């Protein structure tokens, strides 16, 4: 199961990078946000759905990460990067244990909180937004 989940989250990161690169090359994010499509009720509903899901996953991450700094950085990373940050978090947890390890190590083990990885994700996401 660990190997399958590693593959799944690597695939999610790859797909999200591919689709966001494709979308960015087609249309700037600012142009989309300012255009008429953002007023479409289904686009708004989909955004609400996505961000509520991000917050739901964040609640679990905040429980696992015991450091306030790590909690804050993971919140920013998830809000800015969405499923890219979520998949990155899960991959970081999945690679902390051997492939034959129990899933409870991933889903139920609390961590003291590391600032480096979420800090890098936040810095990268802010840089990308500023460059866009």
N, CA, C and O of each residue as an XYZ file, in Angstrom:
528
protein
N       0.822     -1.201      0.000
C       0.000      0.000      0.000
C       0.866      1.266      0.000
O       0.529      2.246     -0.665
N       1.972      1.249      0.737
C       2.857      2.418      0.793
C       3.381      2.749     -0.600
O       3.396      3.913     -0.999
N       3.810      1.731     -1.340
C       4.318      1.962     -2.699
C       3.235      2.534     -3.601
O       3.497      3.447     -4.384
N       2.017      2.003     -3.497
C       0.905      2.529     -4.299
C       0.654      3.998     -3.964
O       0.472      4.813     -4.869
N       0.642      4.343     -2.682
C       0.390      5.731     -2.291
C       1.520      6.660     -2.736
O       1.264      7.794     -3.143
N       2.746      6.196     -2.663
C       3.863      6.999     -3.184
C       3.652      7.282     -4.666
O       3.780      8.421     -5.114
N       3.327      6.232     -5.424
C       3.076      6.380     -6.861
C       1.913      7.346     -7.105
O       1.996      8.216     -7.972
N       0.834      7.189     -6.339
C      -0.342      8.036     -6.502
C       0.001      9.508     -6.299
O      -0.372     10.348     -7.118
N       0.704      9.827     -5.222
C       0.978     11.235     -4.931
C       2.058     11.822     -5.833
O       2.052     13.026     -6.086
N       2.972     11.009     -6.317
C       3.919     11.480     -7.335
C       3.159     11.786     -8.627
O       3.439     12.783     -9.294
N       2.201     10.929     -8.977
C       1.375     11.160    -10.169
C       0.550     12.434    -10.025
O       0.423     13.202    -10.978
N      -0.009     12.662     -8.843
C      -0.803     13.880     -8.614
C       0.069     15.112     -8.773
O      -0.339     16.076     -9.420
N       1.263     15.096     -8.195
C       2.165     16.246     -8.339
C       2.506     16.461     -9.810
O       2.464     17.590    -10.299
N       2.843     15.386    -10.515
C       3.162     15.507    -11.941
C       1.997     16.051    -12.755
O       2.179     16.936    -13.590
N       0.808     15.526    -12.514
C      -0.377     15.990    -13.251
C      -0.687     17.449    -12.928
O      -1.009     18.228    -13.826
N      -0.593     17.822    -11.655
C      -0.891     19.212    -11.284
C       0.142     20.172    -11.865
O      -0.216     21.263    -12.308
N       1.409     19.790    -11.870
C       2.432     20.641    -12.495
C       2.189     20.771    -13.994
O       2.331     21.857    -14.555
N       1.825     19.673    -14.641
C       1.567     19.705    -16.080
C       0.365     20.579    -16.409
O       0.441     21.420    -17.305
N      -0.737     20.393    -15.699
C      -1.948     21.135    -16.031
C      -1.819     22.617    -15.664
O      -2.335     23.472    -16.383
N      -1.145     22.931    -14.565
C      -0.983     24.356    -14.230
C       0.008     25.032    -15.172
O      -0.147     26.211    -15.488
N       1.023     24.297    -15.622
C       1.940     24.870    -16.620
C       1.192     25.126    -17.918
O       1.318     26.201    -18.505
N       0.417     24.153    -18.369
C      -0.382     24.310    -19.594
C      -1.331     25.503    -19.469
O      -1.421     26.325    -20.380
N      -2.039     25.596    -18.338
C      -2.991     26.688    -18.143
C      -2.267     28.039    -18.091
O      -2.751     29.022    -18.652
N      -1.128     28.089    -17.430
C      -0.378     29.340    -17.316
C       0.152     29.805    -18.659
O       0.192     31.005    -18.930
N       0.560     28.865    -19.502
C       1.051     29.237    -20.828
C      -0.088     29.688    -21.739
O       0.130     30.455    -22.677
N      -1.294     29.214    -21.464
C      -2.457     29.582    -22.269
C      -3.043     30.921    -21.839
O      -3.431     31.730    -22.681
N      -3.109     31.158    -20.517
C      -3.743     32.374    -20.015
C      -3.175     32.698    -18.635
O      -3.049     31.817    -17.784
N      -2.840     33.955    -18.424
C      -2.324     34.386    -17.125
C      -3.418     34.255    -16.064
O      -4.597     34.471    -16.347
N      -3.023     33.904    -14.857
C      -3.983     33.740    -13.769
C      -4.762     35.033    -13.529
O      -5.965     34.991    -13.275
N      -4.100     36.153    -13.605
C      -4.778     37.442    -13.411
C      -5.841     37.703    -14.463
O      -6.887     38.279    -14.165
N      -5.577     37.279    -15.697
C      -6.571     37.448    -16.761
C      -7.794     36.584    -16.502
O      -8.924     37.009    -16.744
N      -7.568     35.369    -16.009
C      -8.685     34.477    -15.690
C      -9.513     35.058    -14.549
O     -10.740     35.115    -14.631
N      -8.840     35.487    -13.491
C      -9.542     35.989    -12.302
C     -10.322     37.264    -12.602
O     -11.335     37.542    -11.959
N      -9.856     38.030    -13.571
C     -10.547     39.272    -13.906
C     -11.601     39.083    -14.992
O     -12.389     39.992    -15.256
N     -11.621     37.920    -15.616
C     -12.529     37.685    -16.731
C     -13.924     37.296    -16.292
O     -14.183     37.111    -15.103
N     -14.829     37.171    -17.266
C     -16.224     36.854    -16.962
C     -16.426     35.434    -16.417
O     -17.414     35.176    -15.729
N     -15.504     34.512    -16.715
C     -15.692     33.125    -16.271
C     -15.704     33.017    -14.749
O     -16.388     32.154    -14.199
N     -14.958     33.881    -14.063
C     -14.888     33.796    -12.602
C     -16.235     34.150    -11.973
O     -16.463     33.852    -10.801
N     -17.124     34.777    -12.731
C     -18.453     35.102    -12.210
C     -19.454     33.961    -12.420
O     -20.591     34.032    -11.955
N     -19.025     32.921    -13.115
C     -19.884     31.766    -13.340
C     -20.117     31.060    -12.000
O     -19.155     30.725    -11.309
N     -21.385     30.829    -11.623
C     -21.675     30.207    -10.327
C     -21.007     28.843    -10.134
O     -20.624     28.504     -9.015
N     -20.861     28.060    -11.199
C     -20.235     26.751    -11.056
C     -18.730     26.876    -10.823
O     -18.148     26.056    -10.112
N     -18.106     27.869    -11.399
C     -16.680     28.112    -11.129
C     -16.506     28.501     -9.668
O     -15.604     28.005     -8.993
N     -17.370     29.387     -9.177
C     -17.309     29.807     -7.773
C     -17.571     28.616     -6.847
O     -16.864     28.434     -5.855
N     -18.577     27.812     -7.164
C     -18.891     26.638     -6.343
C     -17.722     25.649     -6.320
O     -17.416     25.069     -5.278
N     -17.076     25.459     -7.461
C     -15.933     24.552     -7.540
C     -14.764     25.084     -6.707
O     -14.071     24.313     -6.044
N     -14.551     26.378     -6.742
C     -13.483     26.969     -5.922
C     -13.782     26.809     -4.431
O     -12.891     26.476     -3.651
N     -15.018     27.042     -4.042
C     -15.405     26.831     -2.638
C     -15.163     25.381     -2.237
O     -14.604     25.109     -1.175
N     -15.584     24.453     -3.091
C     -15.408     23.029     -2.819
C     -13.927     22.700     -2.641
O     -13.552     22.016     -1.689
N     -13.097     23.180     -3.543
C     -11.662     22.892     -3.472
C     -11.052     23.469     -2.197
O     -10.308     22.777     -1.502
N     -11.356     24.718     -1.882
C     -10.735     25.330     -0.703
C     -11.261     24.742      0.599
O     -10.514     24.670      1.576
N     -12.509     24.324      0.646
C     -12.992     23.629      1.841
C     -12.280     22.283      2.002
O     -11.995     21.861      3.123
N     -11.993     21.610      0.886
C     -11.230     20.357      0.957
C      -9.809     20.630      1.443
O      -9.278     19.870      2.252
N      -9.185     21.713      0.957
C      -7.840     22.067      1.416
C      -7.842     22.319      2.926
O      -6.936     21.880      3.635
N      -8.851     23.020      3.407
C      -8.934     23.312      4.846
C      -9.161     22.023      5.640
O      -8.613     21.863      6.730
N      -9.957     21.116      5.102
C     -10.187     19.835      5.772
C      -8.887     19.063      5.933
O      -8.600     18.552      7.015
N      -8.102     18.973      4.871
C      -6.816     18.280      4.937
C      -5.876     19.032      5.881
O      -5.125     18.415      6.637
N      -5.921     20.351      5.833
C      -5.054     21.130      6.719
C      -5.331     20.841      8.192
O      -4.394     20.788      8.989
N      -6.577     20.655      8.568
C      -6.913     20.358      9.969
C      -6.182     19.095     10.423
O      -5.662     19.042     11.538
N      -6.143     18.083      9.562
C      -5.423     16.848      9.880
C      -3.917     17.119      9.990
O      -3.266     16.636     10.917
N      -3.368     17.886      9.050
C      -1.940     18.206      9.085
C      -1.613     19.012     10.344
O      -0.584     18.778     10.978
N      -2.469     19.948     10.704
C      -2.239     20.752     11.912
C      -2.250     19.884     13.163
O      -1.527     20.166     14.118
N      -3.059     18.835     13.167
C      -3.050     17.911     14.295
C      -1.730     17.141     14.345
O      -1.153     16.948     15.415
N      -1.260     16.703     13.171
C      -0.018     15.921     13.116
C       1.211     16.757     13.452
O       2.092     16.299     14.180
N       1.276     17.964     12.934
C       2.436     18.838     13.135
C       2.244     19.621     14.430
O       1.319     20.425     14.540
N       3.105     19.390     15.396
C       2.904     19.979     16.714
C       3.520     21.369     16.864
O       3.246     22.053     17.851
N       4.337     21.798     15.921
C       4.965     23.114     15.978
C       4.040     24.164     15.364
O       3.509     23.963     14.272
N       3.849     25.272     16.059
C       3.004     26.354     15.537
C       3.557     26.893     14.222
O       2.801     27.179     13.293
N       4.870     27.031     14.149
C       5.487     27.517     12.913
C       5.207     26.604     11.735
O       4.876     27.073     10.646
N       5.338     25.294     11.948
C       5.052     24.339     10.877
C       3.583     24.385     10.489
O       3.246     24.299      9.309
N       2.716     24.518     11.471
C       1.276     24.609     11.174
C       0.971     25.821     10.302
O       0.211     25.724      9.339
N       1.558     26.952     10.640
C       1.320     28.184      9.866
C       1.858     28.035      8.451
O       1.177     28.377      7.484
N       3.085     27.523      8.329
C       3.670     27.361      6.990
C       2.895     26.359      6.143
O       2.717     26.578      4.945
N       2.430     25.266      6.739
C       1.641     24.291      5.976
C       0.305     24.898      5.553
O      -0.178     24.612      4.457
N      -0.298     25.726      6.399
C      -1.548     26.384      6.012
C      -1.321     27.262      4.781
O      -2.081     27.188      3.815
N      -0.278     28.090      4.813
C       0.015     28.974      3.679
C       0.307     28.150      2.431
O      -0.194     28.456      1.349
N       1.120     27.102      2.581
C       1.465     26.262      1.424
C       0.228     25.619      0.812
O       0.086     25.578     -0.410
N      -0.661     25.120      1.653
C      -1.859     24.458      1.135
C      -2.808     25.456      0.487
O      -3.392     25.160     -0.556
N      -2.973     26.627      1.080
C      -3.859     27.626      0.479
C      -3.296     28.118     -0.849
O      -4.054     28.356     -1.788
N      -1.982     28.272     -0.939
C      -1.379     28.767     -2.185
C      -1.193     27.676     -3.236
O      -1.345     27.934     -4.430
N      -0.867     26.462     -2.801
C      -0.541     25.400     -3.757
C      -1.584     24.289     -3.846
O      -1.523     23.462     -4.756
N      -2.520     24.258     -2.933
C      -3.587     23.264     -2.979
C      -3.093     21.843     -2.946
O      -2.342     21.456     -2.051
N      -3.516     21.056     -3.930
C      -3.189     19.636     -3.958
C      -1.713     19.362     -4.195
O      -1.236     18.279     -3.855
N      -0.977     20.304     -4.764
C       0.472     20.126     -4.866
C       1.085     20.025     -3.470
O       1.902     19.141     -3.215
N       0.697     20.923     -2.572
C       1.225     20.902     -1.203
C       0.720     19.683     -0.443
O       1.474     19.066      0.309
N      -0.539     19.334     -0.631
C      -1.095     18.162      0.049
C      -0.346     16.895     -0.372
O       0.044     16.095      0.477
N      -0.147     16.713     -1.670
C       0.576     15.540     -2.160
C       2.023     15.556     -1.679
O       2.573     14.509     -1.338
N       2.643     16.732     -1.648
C       4.022     16.838     -1.159
C       4.099     16.452      0.317
O       5.030     15.760      0.728
N       3.125     16.894      1.116
C       3.099     16.533      2.533
C       2.981     15.017      2.696
O       3.731     14.404      3.455
N       2.042     14.430      1.980
C       1.847     12.981      2.097
C       3.074     12.212      1.615
O       3.440     11.199      2.212
N       3.714     12.681      0.543
C       4.940     12.019      0.102
C       6.029     12.124      1.159
O       6.756     11.160      1.398
N       6.150     13.279      1.788
C       7.174     13.422      2.829
C       6.902     12.444      3.979
O       7.837     11.893      4.559
N       5.641     12.234      4.303
C       5.290     11.271      5.351
C       5.520      9.830      4.880
O       6.017      9.000      5.640
N       5.160      9.539      3.636
C       5.302      8.181      3.107
C       6.758      7.750      2.966
O       7.066      6.562      3.069
N       7.659      8.710      2.730
C       9.068      8.364      2.592
C       9.801      8.344      3.932
O      10.997      8.053      3.971
N       9.123      8.641      5.006
C       9.729      8.542      6.341
C       9.676      7.119      6.883
O      10.336      6.798      7.871
N       8.890      6.274      6.231
C       8.751      4.899      6.701
C       9.116      3.939      5.579
O       9.053      4.312      4.408
N       9.495      2.713      5.912
C       9.799      1.736      4.855
C       8.530      1.330      4.107
O       7.416      1.487      4.607
N       8.725      0.810      2.909
C       7.590      0.402      2.068
C       6.719     -0.641      2.747
O       5.532     -0.749      2.438
N       7.280     -1.399      3.658
C       6.498     -2.412      4.364
C       5.940     -1.896      5.693
O       5.339     -2.654      6.455
N       6.141     -0.611      5.964
C       5.689     -0.041      7.233
C       4.177      0.091      7.310
O       3.486      0.033      6.292
N       3.671      0.269      8.517
C       2.221      0.396      8.696
C       1.725      1.791      8.297
O       2.413      2.788      8.512
N       0.532      1.845      7.716
C      -0.059      3.127      7.329
C      -0.341      4.025      8.532
O      -0.422      5.246      8.396
N      -0.489      3.421      9.697
C      -0.730      4.234     10.891
C       0.429      5.194     11.144
O       0.237      6.251     11.743
N       1.637      4.833     10.691
C       2.786      5.745     10.818
C       2.556      7.021     10.008
O       2.986      8.104     10.406
N       1.881      6.884      8.880
C       1.617      8.041      8.019
C       0.435      8.849      8.548
O       0.503     10.075      8.632
N      -0.630      8.171      8.897
C      -1.876      8.868      9.187
C      -2.109      9.199     10.658
O      -2.905     10.087     10.966
N      -1.430      8.501     11.575
C      -1.749      8.710     12.988
C      -0.564      9.129     13.857
O      -0.740      9.397     15.045
N       0.626      9.188     13.290
C       1.790      9.578     14.080
C       1.966     11.083     14.043
O       2.055     11.688     12.974
N       2.015     11.675     15.217
C       2.228     13.118     15.305
C       3.716     13.415     15.190
O       4.554     12.621     15.620
N       4.034     14.556     14.610
C       5.418     14.962     14.388
C       5.695     16.262     15.156
O       4.788     17.063     15.381
N       6.952     16.460     15.554
C       7.273     17.699     16.272
C       7.130     18.947     15.392
O       6.937     20.045     15.913
N       7.222     18.796     14.097
C       7.055     19.920     13.172
C       8.390     20.407     12.649
O       9.256     20.824     13.417
N       8.547     20.350     11.354
C       9.760     20.796     10.686
C       9.404     22.015      9.848
O       8.420     21.994      9.109
N      10.193     23.071      9.955
C       9.894     24.307      9.226
C      10.503     24.335      7.823
O      10.061     25.111      6.976
N      11.504     23.504      7.570
C      12.254     23.596      6.315
C      11.388     23.302      5.096
O      11.288     24.135      4.195
N      10.765     22.134      5.058
C      10.014     21.736      3.857
C       8.829     22.658      3.577
O       8.703     23.138      2.451
N       7.953     22.927      4.551
C       6.857     23.852      4.232
C       7.366     25.256      3.936
O       6.759     25.976      3.143
N       8.467     25.654      4.558
C       9.047     26.965      4.271
C       9.511     27.088      2.833
O       9.319     28.122      2.193
N      10.128     26.014      2.325
C      10.555     25.995      0.919
C       9.349     26.071     -0.005
O       9.367     26.813     -0.987
N       8.300     25.309      0.301
C       7.089     25.350     -0.527
C       6.463     26.738     -0.540
O       6.043     27.216     -1.594
N       6.397     27.388      0.616
C       5.828     28.740      0.690
C       6.688     29.708     -0.119
O       6.158     30.513     -0.885
N       8.005     29.637      0.044
C       8.889     30.535     -0.692
C       8.751     30.336     -2.204
O       8.695     31.305     -2.960
N       8.697     29.070     -2.638
C       8.519     28.793     -4.064
C       7.180     29.306     -4.581
O       7.111     29.901     -5.656
N       6.119     29.074     -3.815
C       4.794     29.500     -4.283
C       4.700     31.013     -4.334
O       4.129     31.553     -5.282
N       5.237     31.711     -3.353
C       5.209     33.176     -3.368
C       6.031     33.695     -4.540
O       5.634     34.656     -5.199
N       7.178     33.062     -4.804
C       8.002     33.471     -5.944
C       7.264     33.300     -7.257
O       7.305     34.180     -8.117
N       6.588     32.169     -7.415
C       5.843     31.919     -8.655
C       4.716     32.935     -8.819
O       4.496     33.444     -9.917
N       4.005     33.232     -7.737
C       2.916     34.213     -7.819
C       3.456     35.604     -8.164
O       2.836     36.332     -8.939
N       4.590     35.970     -7.602
C       5.167     37.279     -7.894
C       5.671     37.369     -9.317
O       5.594     38.432     -9.932
N       6.188     36.272     -9.854
C       6.670     36.257    -11.225
C       5.548     36.217    -12.250
O       5.730     36.635    -13.394
N       4.389     35.716    -11.845
C       3.263     35.553    -12.778
C       2.572     36.806    -13.056
O       1.608     36.823    -13.821
